Amino acid sequence: MKSDAPLKFTLISALYVSQAIPLGFFIVAMPAILRAEGLPLARVGMLSAIAFPWLIKFLWAPLVDRFGSRRQGHFRSWILPLQSLSVLTVVAIALLDLRTQFLPLVLAGALFMFLAATQDIATDGLSVRILQYGERGPGNGIQVGGYYLGQIIGGGLMLIAFHRFGWTPAVLAMAAFLALPLLPALAFREPERTWEGAPKKVTLAAITRFFARPGAWAWVCIVLVYRTGENMAATMFNPMLVDLGKSLEQIGLLLGVVSSFGSFSGALLGGFLIRGLGRKNALVAFALVQAVAICGLALPALGYTDPLLIYSVAVASAFSGGMATAALYTSMMDHSSQETSATDFTIQQSLAAIGPLCASFFSGFSASAFGYPVHFALCAGVTVLAAGLVARLFVEGEEARAVEVAG
């Protein structure tokens, strides 16, 4: 499968950045905007429901694997119209009045999230197909880094744009960002599927077939746990800073900009280190580095409140988290079949969110019962446990299959 590598990476990075910009805007910036416009907290909280399609997108992922245009390129024939519709939806949102048209705003936001979630399925499927084994480390570094960069733009810069220029210009600027990936997508020519008649065989049973593969449940255990400690720690780091007397502006700068750049940098570096280290070694090493960084988050609660130290431990945690996420996503690609690449990768994304979501829910009970220092120590322990699971259970995905076929 040959294609122009610079164009592949440009397309992948552009698509993932553009996906994350509106996510950052709706999830991070919009609650602050709505509150500033005087909307009650109940309505502000309702907005989070529009992200629901991202949690259940695996249900329609088999449709993306099955249906597609042979002439336009299977996944490209999904990406082009979905990206275009996303742009048009955001333009429509820009024309709505925040105070008097809240329900249309929520409905339009929900439509956008559905389009973006479906486009993400197609983008993941395309990435699995066009990235060769040796390219997946850097490719996922770009993917994860692009997500964090998009969060910075959507959650931070768009908020600044709203403050300076108002609602309609800021949202129209976001629509312009969303339109940019159409250029490399139009220039890219997706390799033709080589297996005969495979798309017609893809049904909802593809979801159950993923779990029926040899070693699937061992990998599921790793995916469920791998990012759990990180999210347990991140959920309580923000409240700890509030308890230490930091202002919302200070916290926003630290977590919304500086730490996000740390995650972005970590994802890029981790992605490029994976090829040399190997999947298993990278997963173990990055998890252990992250466990040390999580322990550092306890230092401010122990009385070490120098601003430079707080920035350092926050960036170190974010940086190591970016590395670990890039390694996890690379291995998720390896555990995705070429025939059902969109479905398999989407299933793993959903699984990777379950453990962290549950852990985040209980993190407040842990921090309040044991205090911040013990809580962060527990989070580090969970991350070490994840490294142990990898060392014990991990089997290389595509590499193992290639060795098996060669043997």
C-alpha positions in Angstrom: 0.0 0.0 0.0 1.9 3.0 -1.3 1.0 6.7 -1.0 2.7 10.0 -0.5 3.8 10.0 3.2 3.8 13.8 3.6 0.3 14.0 2.2 -0.9 11.2 4.5 0.4 12.8 7.6 -0.9 16.3 6.5 -4.4 14.8 6.0 -4.4 12.9 9.3 -3.1 15.9 11.3 -5.6 18.3 9.7 -8.5 16.0 10.3 -7.7 15.3 13.9 -7.0 19.0 14.7 -10.2 20.1 13.1 -12.2 17.4 15.0 -10.8 18.6 18.4 -11.4 22.4 17.8 -15.2 22.2 18.1 -15.0 19.6 20.8 -12.8 22.0 22.8 -15.2 24.8 22.0 -18.4 23.1 23.0 -17.1 21.2 26.0 -14.6 23.8 27.4 -15.4 27.2 26.1 -19.2 27.1 25.6 -20.1 26.6 29.3 -18.1 29.7 30.2 -19.7 31.7 27.3 -23.2 30.6 28.2 -22.7 31.5 31.8 -21.2 34.9 30.9 -24.3 35.5 28.8 -26.5 35.0 31.9 -27.9 31.5 31.2 -28.8 29.5 34.3 -26.5 26.7 35.4 -29.2 24.1 34.6 -29.1 25.0 30.9 -25.3 25.2 30.9 -25.2 21.7 32.3 -27.6 20.4 29.6 -25.0 21.3 26.9 -22.8 18.3 28.0 -25.4 15.9 26.7 -24.5 16.8 23.1 -21.3 14.7 23.4 -23.3 11.5 23.8 -22.8 10.4 20.2 -19.1 10.1 20.9 -19.8 7.5 23.6 -21.9 5.2 21.4 -20.4 5.7 18.0 -19.2 2.1 17.8 -22.9 1.1 17.2 -22.9 2.6 13.7 -19.2 2.0 13.0 -19.9 -1.2 11.0 -22.0 0.9 8.6 -18.9 3.0 7.8 -16.9 -0.1 7.2 -19.5 -1.6 5.0 -20.8 1.2 2.8 -18.5 3.5 0.7 -17.7 4.7 -2.8 -15.1 2.6 -4.7 -14.5 5.5 -7.1 -14.1 8.2 -4.4 -12.3 6.0 -2.0 -14.1 4.0 0.7 -13.4 6.2 3.8 -12.8 9.4 1.8 -16.3 9.2 0.5 -17.5 9.5 4.1 -15.0 12.1 5.2 -15.6 14.7 2.4 -19.4 15.0 2.9 -19.3 14.8 6.7 -16.6 17.5 6.9 -18.6 19.7 4.6 -21.8 19.2 6.5 -19.9 19.9 9.8 -18.7 23.3 8.3 -22.3 24.2 7.3 -23.7 23.2 10.7 -21.1 25.4 12.5 -22.0 28.3 10.1 -25.7 27.8 11.1 -24.7 27.8 14.8 -22.9 31.1 14.3 -26.1 32.7 13.2 -28.1 31.7 16.3 -28.7 34.0 19.2 -27.3 32.5 22.5 -30.0 34.0 24.7 -33.2 33.5 22.7 -32.4 30.3 20.7 -30.9 28.0 23.2 -32.9 24.9 22.1 -31.9 25.3 18.4 -28.3 25.8 19.6 -28.4 22.5 21.5 -30.0 20.7 18.6 -27.5 22.1 16.1 -24.7 21.2 18.5 -26.0 17.6 18.8 -26.2 17.3 15.0 -22.6 18.6 14.7 -21.4 16.1 17.3 -23.1 13.2 15.4 -21.4 14.3 12.2 -18.0 14.8 13.9 -18.3 11.4 15.7 -19.1 9.6 12.4 -16.3 11.4 10.6 -14.0 10.3 13.4 -15.0 6.7 12.7 -14.1 7.1 9.0 -10.8 9.0 9.8 -9.7 6.2 12.2 -10.6 3.6 9.7 -8.6 5.4 7.0 -5.6 5.9 9.3 -5.5 2.2 10.1 -5.6 1.3 6.4 -3.1 3.8 5.0 -0.5 3.9 7.8 2.0 1.0 7.5 3.2 -0.7 10.6 6.3 1.5 11.0 4.4 4.7 10.4 1.8 4.1 13.1 3.9 5.4 16.0 4.5 8.8 14.4 1.0 8.8 12.9 -0.6 8.3 16.3 1.8 10.9 17.8 0.4 13.3 15.2 -3.2 12.1 15.9 -3.0 12.5 19.7 -1.0 15.7 19.4 -3.5 17.1 16.9 -6.3 16.4 19.3 -4.5 18.4 22.1 -3.7 21.2 19.7 -7.3 21.4 18.6 -8.4 21.5 22.2 -6.1 24.5 22.7 -7.5 26.3 19.7 -11.1 25.4 20.5 -11.1 25.7 24.2 -8.7 28.6 24.6 -8.1 30.7 21.5 -11.8 30.6 20.5 -12.7 31.8 23.9 -10.4 34.8 23.5 -11.9 35.4 20.0 -15.4 35.4 21.5 -14.3 37.9 24.2 -12.7 40.3 21.6 -14.9 39.9 18.5 -18.2 38.4 19.7 -20.2 35.2 19.0 -20.7 35.2 15.3 -17.2 36.1 14.2 -15.6 33.6 16.6 -17.8 30.7 15.4 -17.4 31.6 11.8 -13.6 31.5 12.4 -14.1 28.0 13.8 -16.0 27.0 10.6 -13.1 28.3 8.5 -10.7 26.0 10.5 -13.0 23.1 9.9 -13.0 23.7 6.1 -9.2 23.6 5.9 -8.9 19.7 6.0 -11.0 19.6 2.8 -7.9 20.7 0.8 -5.7 17.7 1.6 -8.7 15.4 1.6 -9.5 16.4 -2.0 -5.9 16.0 -3.0 -5.5 12.6 -1.4 -6.2 9.4 -3.3 -7.2 6.6 -1.0 -5.8 3.1 -1.9 -8.4 0.8 -3.3 -9.6 -2.1 -1.1 -7.9 -5.3 -2.3 -10.0 -7.9 -0.6 -12.9 -9.2 -2.7 -16.4 -8.3 -1.5 -15.3 -7.6 2.1 -17.4 -4.5 2.7 -20.7 -6.4 2.1 -19.7 -8.9 4.8 -19.4 -6.2 7.5 -22.5 -6.2 9.7 -23.2 -5.4 13.4 -21.7 -8.9 14.1 -18.3 -7.3 13.5 -18.6 -5.9 17.0 -18.9 -9.3 18.6 -16.2 -10.8 16.3 -13.7 -8.3 17.7 -14.2 -9.8 21.2 -14.0 -13.4 19.8 -10.4 -13.1 18.5 -7.6 -14.9 20.3 -6.2 -12.7 23.1 -8.9 -10.1 22.7 -10.0 -10.1 26.3 -6.4 -9.7 27.6 -6.1 -6.6 25.4 -9.5 -5.3 26.5 -8.2 -5.5 30.2 -5.2 -3.4 29.2 -7.3 -0.9 27.3 -9.7 -0.5 30.2 -7.0 0.2 32.8 -4.2 1.9 30.9 -5.4 5.5 31.2 -7.4 5.1 34.4 -4.8 6.4 36.8 -4.1 9.4 34.6 -7.7 10.4 34.6 -8.2 9.8 38.3 -5.3 12.2 38.9 -6.3 14.8 36.4 -9.9 15.0 37.7 -8.7 16.0 41.2 -5.7 18.2 40.2 -8.0 21.1 39.2 -10.0 21.1 42.5 -6.7 20.9 44.4 -5.5 24.1 42.8 -8.7 25.8 43.7 -8.2 24.7 47.3 -4.7 26.1 47.2 -6.2 29.5 46.3 -5.3 29.7 42.6 -7.7 31.8 40.5 -9.7 30.4 37.6 -7.6 32.5 35.2 -4.4 31.0 36.6 -5.9 27.5 36.4 -7.1 28.1 32.9 -3.7 29.2 31.7 -2.0 26.2 33.4 -4.4 23.5 32.4 -5.9 24.9 29.2 -2.8 26.1 27.5 0.5 25.2 29.1 -0.4 21.6 30.1 -2.1 21.1 26.7 1.1 22.0 25.0 2.9 19.5 27.2 0.4 16.8 26.1 0.9 17.8 22.5 4.7 17.6 22.8 4.6 14.4 24.7 2.3 12.8 22.1 4.7 13.8 19.2 7.8 12.6 21.0 6.2 9.4 22.2 4.9 8.6 18.7 8.4 8.8 17.2 10.0 6.8 20.1 7.5 3.9 19.7 9.2 2.5 16.5 12.5 2.1 18.2 11.2 0.9 21.5 8.6 -1.5 20.2 4.9 -1.4 21.2 5.2 -3.4 24.4 8.3 -1.7 25.8 6.8 1.8 24.9 3.6 1.0 26.7 5.4 -0.2 29.9 8.0 2.5 29.9 5.6 5.4 29.3 3.2 4.1 32.0 6.0 4.0 34.5 7.2 7.5 33.6 3.6 8.7 34.0 3.4 7.0 37.4 6.4 9.0 38.6 4.9 12.2 37.1 1.5 11.6 38.9 3.3 11.3 42.2 4.7 14.8 41.6 1.2 16.1 41.5 1.0 15.6 45.2 3.8 18.0 46.0 1.7 21.2 46.0 -0.7 19.5 48.5 2.3 18.7 50.7 3.1 22.4 50.9 5.4 22.9 47.9 3.5 25.7 46.3 6.1 27.5 44.3 4.5 28.5 41.0 7.4 27.1 39.0 7.1 23.7 40.7 3.3 23.6 40.1 3.8 24.3 36.4 6.6 21.7 36.3 4.6 18.9 37.8 1.5 19.7 35.7 3.5 19.8 32.5 5.4 16.6 33.4 2.1 14.8 34.0 0.6 16.1 30.8 3.7 15.3 28.8 3.9 11.7 30.0 0.2 11.3 29.4 0.6 12.4 25.8 3.4 9.8 25.4 1.3 7.0 26.9 -1.8 7.9 24.9 0.2 7.8 21.6 1.5 4.4 22.5 -2.0 3.1 23.4 -3.5 4.4 20.2 -0.7 2.9 18.1 -1.3 -0.6 19.6 -5.1 -0.1 19.1 -4.4 0.3 15.4 -2.4 -2.9 15.4 -5.4 -4.7 17.0 -7.7 -3.5 14.3 -8.4 -5.7 11.3 -8.0 -4.2 7.9 -11.4 -5.5 6.9 -13.2 -3.8 9.8 -10.7 -1.1 10.7 -13.2 1.6 11.6 -15.3 -0.7 13.8 -12.4 -2.3 15.6 -10.7 1.0 16.4 -13.9 2.7 17.5 -14.7 -0.2 19.9 -11.3 0.2 21.5 -11.7 4.0 21.8 -15.0 3.4 23.6 -13.4 0.8 25.9 -10.5 3.2 26.6 -13.0 5.8 27.8 -14.9 3.5 30.2 -12.2 2.9 32.8 -11.2 6.6 33.0 -14.8 7.7 33.2 -15.6 5.3 36.1 -12.4 6.3 37.8 -13.1 10.0 37.4 -16.5 9.5 39.0 -15.0 7.9 42.1 -11.9 10.1 42.3 -13.7 12.7 44.4 -14.5 10.1 47.0 -10.9 9.0 47.1 -9.5 12.5 47.5 -11.9 13.4 50.2 -11.5 10.2 52.1 -7.7 10.0 52.0 -6.5 13.5 51.1 -4.8 14.6 47.9 -1.3 13.1 48.5 -2.7 9.6 49.2 -5.1 10.0 46.3 -2.3 10.8 43.8 -0.3 7.9 45.2 -3.2 5.6 44.5 -3.5 7.0 41.0 0.2 6.3 40.4 -0.3 2.7 41.8 -3.1 2.1 39.2 -0.8 3.3 36.5 1.9 0.9 37.7 -0.7 -1.8 37.7 -1.4 -1.0 34.0 2.3 -1.3 33.2 2.2 -4.7 34.9 -0.8 -5.8 32.9 1.0 -4.9 29.7 4.1 -6.8 30.7 2.0 -9.8 31.6 -0.7 -9.9 28.9 0.3 -7.8 25.9 0.7 -9.6 22.6 1.8 -7.5 19.6 -1.1 -6.9 17.2 -0.2 -6.7 13.5 3.4 -7.6 14.2 2.4 -10.9 15.9 0.0 -11.8 13.0 2.8 -11.1 10.5 5.2 -13.4 12.4 2.5 -16.0 12.7 1.8 -16.0 8.9 5.6 -16.0 8.1 6.0 -19.0 10.4 
